[in-house]
Amino acid sequence: DGQVIDLEKISKVWTLWINSTPGILIYLANREETEGSWIQIKKESIKRMPILDVRKLSSYQVNLMVALFDRLKDKSFGRFGIQFKEASDMVNSRTELDVELIKIITGKDINRQNLAPLYSVLASEVRFS
């Protein structure tokens, strides 16, 4: 809607995006395997990674995301594997972030059950320590 968005709000929106399951999957798709349990990502890969274009969001959407950030900022998320295992069975901080963020971005009425199959696959197939 053409409103200027201050840097603090942009930072909160991008922090939500990068920590959401879609953001994590984009990050993992751009990683490079290394020895052991470490991963590496090069600066060039980061520059090419898609990120949520805050300019395309309405001020209403931005304000909803900022409120979501403020609500979640002090919650514990734990290790990825545990997050996805728990998320496939019940509501936790991971599902709250993903469901609310997707609702805000798409305007669709989704719930945890819609994402449970994705969480199950991530919990069983991808090992996050």
N, C-alpha and C positions, 0 to 999 in steps of 0.2 A: 504493500500500500504506500510505498515511497517514503516511509518514516525513516529517519536516521536512527540507527541502533548504536548505543554506546558500547565501548570495548568490553566492559564488564559483562554485559548481557551476551555479547557474541562469545566470549570466553566460556560462559556457563553453557550456552547452547552447544558449542563444539565439544566441551567436556562430556556432556550427556551423549552426544553422537558417538564419540570415540569409545566410550565405555559401554555403549549398547551392543547387543549381539550383532546387528549388522555392521557396526563399526569394528568390532573385534574380528569378524570374518574377513572384512576388507583388509585389515592389518595382516592377518595370518596369510591371506592370499598373496601378499607382497613380501613375505619374509624369506630369508635364506636359511637353509639348514646349516647348522654348525655341529661340531662334536659335542657329545653329551646332551644335556637337557636344555641347552641354551639356543636361542634363535637370534638372528641378526637381521637388521633391515638397513639398507643403504639410504642415504639422503635422497638420491635420485628416485628411489622407489617411493619415498614419502611424498615427494613433489608430484608424483603421478597418481597418487591414491585419490580416489573420489572422496570428497567431504561434503557434508550438507551445506548447500548454498543458502546462507542466512538471508541474503538479499531477496530470495524468492518466498520467504515466509512473511505472513502478515504480522503486524505488531501484536495482534491477539495471540497468534501461535508462539511468537517469541516470549511473550509474557507468561503463557502457560508453561513453556519450557523452563523459564527462569524459576517459576514457582516449583516445578518438579525438581529442579536442581537443588533448590533450597530445602525441599522436603527430604531429599535423599542424601545430601552431602555428608551427614554424620553417621549414616548407616553403614554397617559392616557388610561387605560382599563376600569375603573369603576367597579361596582358591577357585579357579574357573571350573575345574572338574566337579567340585562339590556344588558350586552354584548351579550348574546345568543339571546335575543329578537331582538336587532339591527342586529345581524349577520344573522338572518333568513330572513331579509328584504333587507339588503344592505351591502356594504363593510365597515368594521371598523377594528380597530386594531386586534380584535380577529380573523377575517377571514384572514387578512394579515398574521398573525402568523401561523395559522393552514394550510392554503393553501400552503404557501411557504415552511414550514417545511416538510409537506407531500410530496411535489414535490421533495425536496432535498433528502429525505430519500428513496423514492420509484422510483424516476425517471419518474413518471407518470405525464401527463399533466392534472391536475385537476383544478377546479375553485370553486368559492363560491357556485354556484348552486349545485355542487356535495355534498356539506356539509350542504346545507340549510335544508334538512329534519332532520338531526341530531340536528341542532341548534333549529329548531322548537320544537322538542320533549323536548330538555333540557329547553327551555324557558317556555314551558307549564306544564311539569310534575315535574320538579325538582325546588324547591324553594331555591334560593340562595339569601340571604339578603345582 
